[in-house]
Amino acid sequence: MKKIYKKVIIFVIAGYTLFTLYNQQITLNQYSKQSEELNEKIAEETKVNEDLNKQKDNVNSLEFIEQTAREKLDMYYPNERVYIDEGM
């Protein structure tokens, strides 16, 4: 009788251990997937940050000021002719 109890206890412990390991593996896979997604987002935001830093450095240049004046404020040089294509 004692041998049967020992075998049942060992079987229960082994089953519980396998069940726990399986659940932990599933959890680890989920965390790995989340980590990859977050690393991708970090890479994207780093690129955006670099672009913004380049733009920040470029803000005081004459080319940027001229481009902004033309595009957003519709300002042009005094004797400059501007042609607008109304077909678009």
N, CA, C and O atoms as CSV, one atom per row, in Angstrom:
chain,resi,resn,atom,element,x,y,z
A,1,MET,N,N,0.808,-1.191,0.000
A,1,MET,CA,C,0.000,0.000,0.000
A,1,MET,C,C,0.855,1.259,0.000
A,1,MET,O,O,0.528,2.238,-0.672
A,2,LYS,N,N,1.960,1.233,0.762
A,2,LYS,CA,C,2.815,2.409,0.819
A,2,LYS,C,C,3.430,2.704,-0.536
A,2,LYS,O,O,3.636,3.868,-0.881
A,3,LYS,N,N,3.727,1.669,-1.310
A,3,LYS,CA,C,4.318,1.872,-2.621
A,3,LYS,C,C,3.334,2.586,-3.555
A,3,LYS,O,O,3.734,3.438,-4.348
A,4,ILE,N,N,2.066,2.239,-3.459
A,4,ILE,CA,C,1.050,2.873,-4.302
A,4,ILE,C,C,0.925,4.351,-3.938
A,4,ILE,O,O,0.831,5.199,-4.826
A,5,TYR,N,N,0.925,4.672,-2.637
A,5,TYR,CA,C,0.840,6.073,-2.203
A,5,TYR,C,C,2.057,6.865,-2.682
A,5,TYR,O,O,1.938,8.004,-3.132
A,6,LYS,N,N,3.226,6.238,-2.574
A,6,LYS,CA,C,4.440,6.917,-3.033
A,6,LYS,C,C,4.364,7.184,-4.537
A,6,LYS,O,O,4.718,8.272,-4.991
A,7,LYS,N,N,3.907,6.200,-5.308
A,7,LYS,CA,C,3.798,6.371,-6.753
A,7,LYS,C,C,2.768,7.442,-7.106
A,7,LYS,O,O,2.989,8.236,-8.020
A,8,VAL,N,N,1.668,7.469,-6.404
A,8,VAL,CA,C,0.632,8.486,-6.658
A,8,VAL,C,C,1.170,9.866,-6.312
A,8,VAL,O,O,0.976,10.816,-7.071
A,9,ILE,N,N,1.839,9.986,-5.179
A,9,ILE,CA,C,2.390,11.276,-4.770
A,9,ILE,C,C,3.446,11.743,-5.781
A,9,ILE,O,O,3.465,12.911,-6.171
A,10,ILE,N,N,4.314,10.831,-6.196
A,10,ILE,CA,C,5.339,11.181,-7.194
A,10,ILE,C,C,4.673,11.574,-8.513
A,10,ILE,O,O,5.108,12.530,-9.156
A,11,PHE,N,N,3.640,10.864,-8.922
A,11,PHE,CA,C,2.926,11.176,-10.154
A,11,PHE,C,C,2.258,12.552,-10.063
A,11,PHE,O,O,2.312,13.327,-11.018
A,12,VAL,N,N,1.643,12.857,-8.946
A,12,VAL,CA,C,0.983,14.156,-8.745
A,12,VAL,C,C,2.021,15.273,-8.768
A,12,VAL,O,O,1.814,16.303,-9.409
A,13,ILE,N,N,3.121,15.072,-8.079
A,13,ILE,CA,C,4.176,16.099,-8.055
A,13,ILE,C,C,4.755,16.299,-9.456
A,13,ILE,O,O,4.983,17.434,-9.875
A,14,ALA,N,N,4.993,15.209,-10.177
A,14,ALA,CA,C,5.525,15.306,-11.539
A,14,ALA,C,C,4.521,16.007,-12.456
A,14,ALA,O,O,4.916,16.836,-13.275
A,15,GLY,N,N,3.257,15.695,-12.334
A,15,GLY,CA,C,2.222,16.345,-13.145
A,15,GLY,C,C,2.132,17.832,-12.839
A,15,GLY,O,O,2.029,18.650,-13.754
A,16,TYR,N,N,2.170,18.185,-11.565
A,16,TYR,CA,C,2.123,19.590,-11.169
A,16,TYR,C,C,3.348,20.338,-11.697
A,16,TYR,O,O,3.243,21.474,-12.160
A,17,THR,N,N,4.503,19.689,-11.621
A,17,THR,CA,C,5.740,20.314,-12.106
A,17,THR,C,C,5.657,20.569,-13.608
A,17,THR,O,O,6.004,21.654,-14.075
A,18,LEU,N,N,5.198,19.569,-14.369
A,18,LEU,CA,C,5.058,19.735,-15.819
A,18,LEU,C,C,4.041,20.827,-16.162
A,18,LEU,O,O,4.272,21.632,-17.064
A,19,PHE,N,N,2.927,20.852,-15.451
A,19,PHE,CA,C,1.903,21.867,-15.670
A,19,PHE,C,C,2.459,23.266,-15.398
A,19,PHE,O,O,2.211,24.196,-16.166
A,20,THR,N,N,3.203,23.412,-14.316
A,20,THR,CA,C,3.797,24.694,-13.954
A,20,THR,C,C,4.825,25.130,-14.987
A,20,THR,O,O,4.847,26.295,-15.384
A,21,LEU,N,N,5.672,24.215,-15.422
A,21,LEU,CA,C,6.670,24.542,-16.438
A,21,LEU,C,C,6.010,24.966,-17.747
A,21,LEU,O,O,6.474,25.904,-18.395
A,22,TYR,N,N,4.951,24.300,-18.136
A,22,TYR,CA,C,4.235,24.642,-19.363
A,22,TYR,C,C,3.652,26.056,-19.272
A,22,TYR,O,O,3.790,26.849,-20.203
A,23,ASN,N,N,3.003,26.365,-18.152
A,23,ASN,CA,C,2.433,27.701,-17.968
A,23,ASN,C,C,3.514,28.773,-17.940
A,23,ASN,O,O,3.319,29.862,-18.479
A,24,GLN,N,N,4.631,28.482,-17.328
A,24,GLN,CA,C,5.723,29.450,-17.290
A,24,GLN,C,C,6.293,29.689,-18.682
A,24,GLN,O,O,6.671,30.812,-19.014
A,25,GLN,N,N,6.358,28.644,-19.492
A,25,GLN,CA,C,6.862,28.803,-20.860
A,25,GLN,C,C,5.931,29.692,-21.675
A,25,GLN,O,O,6.387,30.535,-22.448
A,26,ILE,N,N,4.639,29.504,-21.502
A,26,ILE,CA,C,3.662,30.354,-22.195
A,26,ILE,C,C,3.847,31.810,-21.771
A,26,ILE,O,O,3.842,32.713,-22.608
A,27,THR,N,N,4.007,32.031,-20.476
A,27,THR,CA,C,4.206,33.391,-19.967
A,27,THR,C,C,5.499,33.993,-20.508
A,27,THR,O,O,5.522,35.162,-20.893
A,28,LEU,N,N,6.559,33.217,-20.539
A,28,LEU,CA,C,7.832,33.709,-21.081
A,28,LEU,C,C,7.711,34.070,-22.556
A,28,LEU,O,O,8.286,35.067,-22.994
A,29,ASN,N,N,6.983,33.287,-23.319
A,29,ASN,CA,C,6.770,33.593,-24.735
A,29,ASN,C,C,6.005,34.909,-24.903
A,29,ASN,O,O,6.321,35.711,-25.782
A,30,GLN,N,N,5.009,35.118,-24.061
A,30,GLN,CA,C,4.256,36.377,-24.120
A,30,GLN,C,C,5.158,37.560,-23.788
A,30,GLN,O,O,5.098,38.590,-24.460
A,31,TYR,N,N,5.987,37.427,-22.770
A,31,TYR,CA,C,6.900,38.508,-22.394
A,31,TYR,C,C,7.930,38.772,-23.488
A,31,TYR,O,O,8.304,39.920,-23.727
A,32,SER,N,N,8.383,37.722,-24.145
A,32,SER,CA,C,9.343,37.902,-25.245
A,32,SER,C,C,8.705,38.673,-26.392
A,32,SER,O,O,9.329,39.556,-26.979
A,33,LYS,N,N,7.469,38.337,-26.704
A,33,LYS,CA,C,6.756,39.032,-27.774
A,33,LYS,C,C,6.558,40.503,-27.406
A,33,LYS,O,O,6.768,41.381,-28.242
A,34,GLN,N,N,6.159,40.776,-26.177
A,34,GLN,CA,C,5.990,42.158,-25.728
A,34,GLN,C,C,7.313,42.907,-25.787
A,34,GLN,O,O,7.355,44.072,-26.183
A,35,SER,N,N,8.376,42.251,-25.400
A,35,SER,CA,C,9.694,42.879,-25.420
A,35,SER,C,C,10.093,43.256,-26.840
A,35,SER,O,O,10.623,44.345,-27.063
A,36,GLU,N,N,9.849,42.378,-27.798
A,36,GLU,CA,C,10.163,42.675,-29.193
A,36,GLU,C,C,9.347,43.854,-29.701
A,36,GLU,O,O,9.873,44.735,-30.380
A,37,GLU,N,N,8.054,43.870,-29.368
A,37,GLU,CA,C,7.201,44.978,-29.800
A,37,GLU,C,C,7.671,46.300,-29.193
A,37,GLU,O,O,7.704,47.324,-29.876
A,38,LEU,N,N,8.030,46.276,-27.919
A,38,LEU,CA,C,8.500,47.496,-27.272
A,38,LEU,C,C,9.837,47.954,-27.837
A,38,LEU,O,O,10.070,49.155,-27.973
A,39,ASN,N,N,10.712,47.020,-28.167
A,39,ASN,CA,C,11.991,47.384,-28.787
A,39,ASN,C,C,11.771,48.027,-30.150
A,39,ASN,O,O,12.485,48.961,-30.515
A,40,GLU,N,N,10.785,47.533,-30.913
A,40,GLU,CA,C,10.461,48.144,-32.199
A,40,GLU,C,C,9.944,49.567,-32.003
A,40,GLU,O,O,10.322,50.478,-32.740
A,41,LYS,N,N,9.078,49.752,-31.009
A,41,LYS,CA,C,8.556,51.089,-30.728
A,41,LYS,C,C,9.678,52.034,-30.295
A,41,LYS,O,O,9.699,53.204,-30.679
A,42,ILE,N,N,10.594,51.522,-29.504
A,42,ILE,CA,C,11.729,52.346,-29.061
A,42,ILE,C,C,12.562,52.771,-30.261
A,42,ILE,O,O,12.994,53.920,-30.344
A,43,ALA,N,N,12.787,51.847,-31.194
A,43,ALA,CA,C,13.565,52.177,-32.394
A,43,ALA,C,C,12.856,53.244,-33.225
A,43,ALA,O,O,13.492,54.173,-33.723
A,44,GLU,N,N,11.538,53.109,-33.371
A,44,GLU,CA,C,10.771,54.100,-34.133
A,44,GLU,C,C,10.834,55.472,-33.464
A,44,GLU,O,O,11.061,56.483,-34.130
A,45,GLU,N,N,10.636,55.502,-32.160
A,45,GLU,CA,C,10.648,56.780,-31.439
A,45,GLU,C,C,12.045,57.393,-31.425
A,45,GLU,O,O,12.184,58.616,-31.421
A,46,THR,N,N,13.068,56.560,-31.416
A,46,THR,CA,C,14.438,57.074,-31.482
A,46,THR,C,C,14.666,57.759,-32.822
A,46,THR,O,O,15.300,58.813,-32.885
A,47,LYS,N,N,14.150,57.160,-33.895
A,47,LYS,CA,C,14.282,57.772,-35.220
A,47,LYS,C,C,13.524,59.100,-35.267
A,47,LYS,O,O,14.035,60.084,-35.801
A,48,VAL,N,N,12.320,59.135,-34.717
A,48,VAL,CA,C,11.548,60.377,-34.681
A,48,VAL,C,C,12.307,61.433,-33.888
A,48,VAL,O,O,12.361,62.597,-34.284
A,49,ASN,N,N,12.886,61.026,-32.779
A,49,ASN,CA,C,13.656,61.951,-31.945
A,49,ASN,C,C,14.858,62.513,-32.705
A,49,ASN,O,O,15.150,63.705,-32.615
A,50,GLU,N,N,15.549,61.659,-33.446
A,50,GLU,CA,C,16.686,62.111,-34.246
A,50,GLU,C,C,16.240,63.107,-35.312
A,50,GLU,O,O,16.903,64.119,-35.540
A,51,ASP,N,N,15.112,62.813,-35.964
A,51,ASP,CA,C,14.593,63.724,-36.979
A,51,ASP,C,C,14.231,65.076,-36.370
A,51,ASP,O,O,14.505,66.122,-36.959
A,52,LEU,N,N,13.620,65.051,-35.197
A,52,LEU,CA,C,13.267,66.302,-34.527
A,52,LEU,C,C,14.508,67.081,-34.105
A,52,LEU,O,O,14.521,68.310,-34.178
A,53,ASN,N,N,15.539,66.385,-33.668
A,53,ASN,CA,C,16.790,67.068,-33.312
A,53,ASN,C,C,17.430,67.710,-34.534
A,53,ASN,O,O,17.963,68.816,-34.442
A,54,LYS,N,N,17.384,67.029,-35.684
A,54,LYS,CA,C,17.906,67.613,-36.918
A,54,LYS,C,C,17.105,68.853,-37.296
A,54,LYS,O,O,17.664,69.875,-37.693
A,55,GLN,N,N,15.788,68.744,-37.165
A,55,GLN,CA,C,14.933,69.885,-37.492
A,55,GLN,C,C,15.196,71.039,-36.531
A,55,GLN,O,O,15.200,72.200,-36.941
A,56,LYS,N,N,15.415,70.727,-35.262
A,56,LYS,CA,C,15.699,71.765,-34.267
A,56,LYS,C,C,16.996,72.494,-34.606
A,56,LYS,O,O,17.078,73.714,-34.469
A,57,ASP,N,N,17.999,71.753,-35.044
A,57,ASP,CA,C,19.260,72.367,-35.434
A,57,ASP,C,C,19.103,73.215,-36.691
A,57,ASP,O,O,19.847,74.175,-36.890
A,58,ASN,N,N,18.145,72.866,-37.532
A,58,ASN,CA,C,17.941,73.530,-38.812
A,58,ASN,C,C,17.023,74.758,-38.708
A,58,ASN,O,O,16.917,75.519,-39.669
A,59,VAL,N,N,16.370,74.963,-37.581
A,59,VAL,CA,C,15.360,76.012,-37.441
A,59,VAL,C,C,15.926,77.398,-37.706
A,59,VAL,O,O,15.232,78.231,-38.290
A,60,ASN,N,N,17.127,77.669,-37.311
A,60,ASN,CA,C,17.686,79.009,-37.462
A,60,ASN,C,C,18.383,79.233,-38.797
A,60,ASN,O,O,18.938,80.310,-39.013
A,61,SER,N,N,18.376,78.277,-39.681
A,61,SER,CA,C,19.032,78.465,-40.975
A,61,SER,C,C,18.142,79.313,-41.886
A,61,SER,O,O,16.917,79.300,-41.759
A,62,LEU,N,N,18.760,80.034,-42.787
A,62,LEU,CA,C,18.009,80.887,-43.714
A,62,LEU,C,C,17.110,80.071,-44.633
A,62,LEU,O,O,16.018,80.521,-44.982
A,63,GLU,N,N,17.546,78.884,-45.030
A,63,GLU,CA,C,16.734,78.058,-45.913
A,63,GLU,C,C,15.426,77.638,-45.234
A,63,GLU,O,O,14.363,77.649,-45.854
A,64,PHE,N,N,15.519,77.272,-43.965
A,64,PHE,CA,C,14.315,76.854,-43.241
A,64,PHE,C,C,13.366,78.040,-43.063
A,64,PHE,O,O,12.155,77.902,-43.235
A,65,ILE,N,N,13.915,79.191,-42.723
A,65,ILE,CA,C,13.078,80.379,-42.537
A,65,ILE,C,C,12.394,80.750,-43.852
A,65,ILE,O,O,11.204,81.067,-43.868
A,66,GLU,N,N,13.143,80.710,-44.947
A,66,GLU,CA,C,12.571,81.035,-46.251
A,66,GLU,C,C,11.495,80.034,-46.640
A,66,GLU,O,O,10.433,80.422,-47.128
A,67,GLN,N,N,11.757,78.762,-46.432
A,67,GLN,CA,C,10.783,77.725,-46.780
A,67,GLN,C,C,9.511,77.877,-45.951
A,67,GLN,O,O,8.408,77.741,-46.481
A,68,THR,N,N,9.650,78.154,-44.673
A,68,THR,CA,C,8.493,78.334,-43.804
A,68,THR,C,C,7.693,79.562,-44.223
A,68,THR,O,O,6.463,79.525,-44.254
A,69,ALA,N,N,8.383,80.638,-44.541
A,69,ALA,CA,C,7.703,81.852,-44.972
A,69,ALA,C,C,6.922,81.600,-46.259
A,69,ALA,O,O,5.803,82.091,-46.405
A,70,ARG,N,N,7.491,80.850,-47.185
A,70,ARG,CA,C,6.809,80.577,-48.449
A,70,ARG,C,C,5.610,79.646,-48.255
A,70,ARG,O,O,4.522,79.919,-48.760
A,71,GLU,N,N,5.809,78.562,-47.531
A,71,GLU,CA,C,4.768,77.538,-47.426
A,71,GLU,C,C,3.646,77.907,-46.464
A,71,GLU,O,O,2.474,77.693,-46.773
A,72,LYS,N,N,3.982,78.449,-45.320
A,72,LYS,CA,C,2.963,78.668,-44.293
A,72,LYS,C,C,2.426,80.092,-44.252
A,72,LYS,O,O,1.285,80.314,-43.846
A,73,LEU,N,N,3.233,81.049,-44.665
A,73,LEU,CA,C,2.818,82.447,-44.572
A,73,LEU,C,C,2.565,83.072,-45.944
A,73,LEU,O,O,2.192,84.243,-46.028
A,74,ASP,N,N,2.760,82.314,-47.009
A,74,ASP,CA,C,2.589,82.816,-48.373
A,74,ASP,C,C,3.364,84.112,-48.607
A,74,ASP,O,O,2.839,85.048,-49.211
A,75,MET,N,N,4.573,84.169,-48.145
A,75,MET,CA,C,5.431,85.336,-48.335
A,75,MET,C,C,6.435,85.029,-49.447
A,75,MET,O,O,6.945,83.913,-49.548
A,76,TYR,N,N,6.713,86.042,-50.285
A,76,TYR,CA,C,7.631,85.875,-51.397
A,76,TYR,C,C,8.492,87.124,-51.507
A,76,TYR,O,O,8.209,88.136,-50.864
A,77,TYR,N,N,9.536,87.058,-52.314
A,77,TYR,CA,C,10.382,88.226,-52.558
A,77,TYR,C,C,9.584,89.266,-53.339
A,77,TYR,O,O,8.648,88.908,-54.054
A,78,PRO,N,N,9.935,90.547,-53.219
A,78,PRO,CA,C,9.132,91.615,-53.826
A,78,PRO,C,C,8.915,91.465,-55.340
A,78,PRO,O,O,7.787,91.653,-55.796
A,79,ASN,N,N,9.904,91.148,-56.109
A,79,ASN,CA,C,9.754,91.065,-57.562
A,79,ASN,C,C,9.615,89.626,-58.050
A,79,ASN,O,O,9.855,89.352,-59.225
A,80,GLU,N,N,9.242,88.732,-57.197
A,80,GLU,CA,C,9.132,87.317,-57.546
A,80,GLU,C,C,7.735,87.022,-58.074
A,80,GLU,O,O,6.740,87.478,-57.510
A,81,ARG,N,N,7.666,86.262,-59.149
A,81,ARG,CA,C,6.384,85.856,-59.701
A,81,ARG,C,C,6.067,84.441,-59.213
A,81,ARG,O,O,6.914,83.549,-59.251
A,82,VAL,N,N,4.847,84.262,-58.761
A,82,VAL,CA,C,4.418,82.959,-58.255
A,82,VAL,C,C,3.301,82.455,-59.136
A,82,VAL,O,O,2.299,83.140,-59.343
A,83,TYR,N,N,3.475,81.266,-59.650
A,83,TYR,CA,C,2.468,80.655,-60.507
A,83,TYR,C,C,1.792,79.543,-59.727
A,83,TYR,O,O,2.451,78.698,-59.121
A,84,ILE,N,N,0.471,79.555,-59.752
A,84,ILE,CA,C,-0.321,78.544,-59.040
A,84,ILE,C,C,-1.056,77.703,-60.060
A,84,ILE,O,O,-1.800,78.234,-60.885
A,85,ASP,N,N,-0.861,76.424,-60.016
A,85,ASP,CA,C,-1.543,75.505,-60.920
A,85,ASP,C,C,-2.890,75.157,-60.320
A,85,ASP,O,O,-2.967,74.424,-59.334
A,86,GLU,N,N,-3.956,75.684,-60.915
A,86,GLU,CA,C,-5.291,75.448,-60.384
A,86,GLU,C,C,-5.883,74.150,-60.885
A,86,GLU,O,O,-6.985,73.778,-60.484
A,87,GLY,N,N,-5.183,73.463,-61.742
A,87,GLY,CA,C,-5.671,72.193,-62.272
A,87,GLY,C,C,-5.581,71.076,-61.253
A,87,GLY,O,O,-6.177,70.016,-61.445
A,88,MET,N,N,-4.852,71.293,-60.180
A,88,MET,CA,C,-4.678,70.218,-59.196
A,88,MET,C,C,-5.653,70.328,-58.100
A,88,MET,O,O,-5.649,69.504,-57.185
